[in-house]
Each structure stands twice: as structure tokens, then as C-alpha cells.
Amino acid sequence: MKIVNKYVPCFLLIVAVNSLVIVNLYAWSGGPPAYRTGAPDDDGTCNSQNCHNSFSLNSGNADFAITGPATYSSGETIKLKVSFKNDSGTLHGFEMTALDANNNRVGKFKSVGNTTQVIPVGGSQGLKEEDAGKYIEHTAAGNKKKSWKIRWTASNNTSGKITFYAAGNDANGNGNPTGDHIYTTTLGINKAAATATPTATATPRPY
């Protein structure tokens, strides 16, 4: 008489589901899903996505900041830096975007080295095609850093004040999302005033 273990399929299902959860849980060490910068119209941060939610947002003692120039010009590429100071974690990450005064996502980001990446369209992070180039984050290599250099280029029709929004993770490196602090920060920069072109003046002729 052949005995069939009717519990095997259920066990396999549980293993498959748990494996899927584990894959989803740890895939973001190389960069979180898109739209997690805390900017208006984003999907909050990783703190509000039932992930790194052991502590309230911005409740830790670290300093998380974006630094860059005071002004930009149309078509100009500027250098920015996202960094942690006074942090307690062993691993770190971030995600950033840029918005104009009407909360439109503007400009294009460019990664510097292998520690940052522009989020690709159509990948597992869920970035929409219309937002190509408008989100940047850490990579798996960048997960081991606590500061990242970035470039951002203003389009020719970008105008007014631009605000950069970033969310950062000061992680304890325990292999799961517990015990990590999530922070948000912003940096506002104004468009440089147009320089007036000097008007040529005629030299009076002697009589």
C-alpha cells in the first residue's frame, strides 16, 4: 500500500512563500524601491512601508544631510553629496529626487563611481517611464559607505527654486529590517540670477 504524505504540498508552499519573502526582504540592500524619498507624492519612506519601522522617522541621533551649491543655471550639471555623520550603523543607504516649486520631478541624476545608481525604468524597483533619470540611490557597494557623491543636471527649461528630497537608512547590519533608523532631509537651491549683457557705448568723436 502506497502512503502519500498529504502535508508535503503544504510544506512546499510554505517554503516557497517564505523564500519569496526573504528574497524581497534582502533585495533592497542594493537599493530600495522607487518613490521612497519622503517627497510630496512619493510613497513615504522605507520607514512607512512596513519595513524599517522599529523607530519613528528621524528619531535617531545621526545627522543626515544633502550638501551642494547655493544656485544652479539652466542646463548646468551640479555636484551634490548625501552623507551621514554621528551615525551608529554599520551599513547605510539613501534615495533622492528633485522637485520644482510645483512639485514636478525635474532634471536628471547621474551616478558617480559604483556606489550610486540611477534607478532604472521597468526593474524590480517599480520606477515609471516618465520618471526616468529622476531618482538615484545607493548600490550594494554603496551600502558599505556613509556618504555618496552625485551629479544632477538641470534641463534647459528648469526654473525657480529646486528642492532635493532624500531618505536615508542608518542600519545596524543584522540582516533584517529591525533596529534601523530612517531619516529624511532636504536641500533647496535657487536659480542663479541672469547676468545682464553689458551695453556697448559709443566713444564720442573729437570735433
C-alpha positions as CSV (number, residue, x, y, z in Angstrom):
1,M,0.0,0.0,0.0
2,K,1.4,3.3,-1.1
3,I,1.3,6.1,1.6
4,V,1.0,9.6,0.3
5,N,2.0,12.4,2.7
6,K,-0.7,15.0,2.1
7,Y,1.2,17.5,4.1
8,V,4.2,17.7,1.7
9,P,2.5,20.2,-0.8
10,C,1.5,22.5,2.1
11,F,5.1,22.4,3.4
12,L,6.5,23.2,0.0
13,L,4.1,26.1,-0.4
14,I,5.2,27.5,3.0
15,V,8.8,27.2,2.0
16,A,8.2,28.9,-1.4
17,V,6.3,31.8,0.3
18,N,9.0,32.2,2.9
19,S,11.7,32.2,0.3
20,L,9.8,34.8,-1.7
21,V,9.6,37.0,1.5
22,I,13.2,36.5,2.2
23,V,14.2,37.5,-1.4
24,N,12.0,40.6,-1.2
25,L,13.3,41.5,2.2
26,Y,17.0,41.4,1.4
27,A,16.9,42.5,-2.3
28,W,16.9,46.2,-1.2
29,S,20.4,46.1,0.2
30,G,21.4,47.1,-3.3
31,G,18.8,49.9,-3.5
32,P,15.2,50.4,-2.2
33,P,12.1,50.6,-4.3
34,A,11.5,53.9,-6.2
35,Y,9.3,56.7,-4.7
36,R,10.7,56.3,-1.1
37,T,12.3,59.7,-0.6
38,G,9.7,61.3,1.5
39,A,9.0,63.9,-1.2
40,P,5.5,65.1,-1.9
41,D,3.5,62.5,-4.0
42,D,6.1,59.8,-3.1
43,D,5.1,56.6,-1.2
44,G,6.6,57.8,2.0
45,T,9.9,56.2,3.0
46,C,11.1,52.7,3.9
47,N,10.0,53.6,7.4
48,S,6.4,53.8,6.4
49,Q,6.4,50.6,4.2
50,N,6.2,48.0,6.9
51,C,10.0,47.6,6.6
52,H,12.5,49.6,8.7
53,N,9.9,50.7,11.2
54,S,11.4,49.8,14.6
55,F,11.7,53.5,15.3
56,S,9.8,56.7,14.4
57,L,11.1,58.6,11.4
58,N,14.0,60.9,12.2
59,S,14.1,59.7,15.8
60,G,17.8,58.7,15.9
61,N,20.9,60.8,16.8
62,A,22.6,60.8,13.4
63,D,23.0,63.8,11.1
64,F,21.7,63.1,7.6
65,A,22.2,65.8,5.0
66,I,22.4,66.9,1.4
67,T,25.1,69.4,0.5
68,G,25.6,71.3,-2.7
69,P,25.9,74.7,-4.3
70,A,23.6,77.6,-3.5
71,T,22.4,78.2,-7.1
72,Y,22.1,76.4,-10.4
73,S,21.7,77.5,-14.0
74,S,19.6,76.0,-16.9
75,G,21.4,73.1,-18.4
76,E,24.1,73.1,-15.7
77,T,25.4,70.0,-14.0
78,I,26.0,70.4,-10.3
79,K,27.7,68.3,-7.7
80,L,25.8,67.1,-4.7
81,K,26.7,65.0,-1.7
82,V,24.5,62.9,0.6
83,S,26.0,61.9,3.9
84,F,25.6,60.6,7.4
85,K,27.5,61.9,10.4
86,N,27.3,60.9,14.1
87,D,25.7,57.6,12.9
88,S,25.7,54.3,14.8
89,G,25.0,51.9,12.0
90,T,27.4,49.6,10.1
91,L,25.5,49.8,6.8
92,H,23.9,52.8,5.1
93,G,21.7,53.7,2.2
94,F,19.7,56.5,0.6
95,E,17.3,57.5,-2.2
96,M,16.9,61.0,-3.6
97,T,14.8,63.0,-6.1
98,A,14.4,66.7,-7.1
99,L,11.2,68.8,-7.3
100,D,10.4,72.2,-8.6
101,A,8.1,74.7,-6.8
102,N,5.1,73.0,-8.4
103,N,6.3,69.6,-7.1
104,N,7.2,68.4,-10.6
105,R,10.1,66.0,-10.7
106,V,12.9,67.7,-12.7
107,G,16.4,67.3,-14.0
108,K,18.4,64.2,-14.5
109,F,20.7,62.4,-12.0
110,K,24.0,60.8,-12.8
111,S,25.9,58.3,-10.7
112,V,29.5,58.8,-9.7
113,G,31.5,55.6,-9.4
114,N,29.9,52.3,-8.3
115,T,28.4,53.4,-5.0
116,T,25.3,55.0,-6.5
117,Q,22.9,54.2,-9.3
118,V,20.1,55.9,-11.2
119,I,17.0,53.8,-10.7
120,P,16.2,52.0,-14.0
121,V,12.8,52.0,-15.5
122,G,10.9,48.7,-15.6
123,G,13.1,47.0,-13.0
124,S,12.1,45.5,-9.7
125,Q,12.1,48.9,-8.0
126,G,9.0,49.9,-9.9
127,L,10.1,53.2,-11.5
128,K,7.7,54.6,-14.1
129,E,8.9,55.5,-17.6
130,E,8.0,59.2,-17.2
131,D,10.4,59.4,-14.2
132,A,13.5,58.0,-16.0
133,G,16.6,59.6,-14.6
134,K,14.8,61.3,-11.7
135,Y,15.7,59.0,-8.8
136,I,19.1,58.0,-7.6
137,E,20.1,55.7,-4.7
138,H,22.9,53.5,-3.3
139,T,24.2,50.3,-4.8
140,A,25.2,47.1,-2.9
141,A,28.8,48.5,-2.9
142,G,27.4,51.9,-1.7
143,N,25.6,50.1,1.2
144,K,29.0,50.0,2.9
145,K,29.6,53.7,2.6
146,K,28.0,56.6,4.6
147,S,28.5,59.3,2.0
148,W,27.8,59.4,-1.7
149,K,28.7,61.9,-4.5
150,I,26.1,62.6,-7.1
151,R,25.6,64.8,-10.2
152,W,22.4,66.4,-11.2
153,T,21.7,68.3,-14.5
154,A,19.0,70.9,-14.8
155,S,17.0,70.9,-18.0
156,N,17.0,74.0,-20.2
157,N,13.5,74.9,-19.1
158,T,14.0,74.3,-15.4
159,S,13.3,77.5,-13.4
160,G,12.7,78.7,-9.9
161,K,13.8,77.0,-6.6
162,I,14.6,73.3,-6.8
163,T,14.3,71.2,-3.7
164,F,16.2,67.9,-3.3
165,Y,14.5,65.3,-1.1
166,A,16.4,62.3,0.3
167,A,15.6,59.5,2.7
168,G,18.5,57.6,4.4
169,N,18.9,54.4,6.3
170,D,21.3,54.1,9.2
171,A,21.3,50.3,9.5
172,N,22.7,48.0,12.2
173,G,23.6,45.3,9.6
174,N,21.8,42.4,11.5
175,G,20.5,41.0,8.2
176,N,16.9,42.0,8.8
177,P,15.0,45.4,8.8
178,T,14.7,45.6,12.6
179,G,16.7,48.1,14.7
180,D,17.4,50.5,11.8
181,H,16.9,54.3,11.8
182,I,15.3,56.0,8.8
183,Y,15.9,59.8,8.2
184,T,14.8,62.4,5.7
185,T,16.4,65.7,4.7
186,T,16.0,68.4,2.0
187,L,18.2,70.9,0.2
188,G,16.8,73.9,-1.6
189,I,18.7,75.8,-4.3
190,N,17.7,78.8,-6.3
191,K,18.2,79.5,-9.9
192,A,21.1,81.9,-10.5
193,A,20.1,85.4,-11.5
194,A,20.6,86.1,-15.2
195,T,23.7,88.2,-15.8
196,A,22.9,91.3,-17.9
197,T,24.9,91.7,-21.1
198,P,26.9,95.0,-20.9
199,T,25.6,97.5,-23.4
200,A,28.3,98.9,-25.7
201,T,28.7,102.7,-25.6
202,A,29.9,104.7,-28.5
203,T,33.1,106.7,-28.0
204,P,32.4,110.4,-28.7
205,R,34.3,111.6,-31.8
206,P,36.5,114.7,-31.3
207,Y,35.4,117.8,-33.1
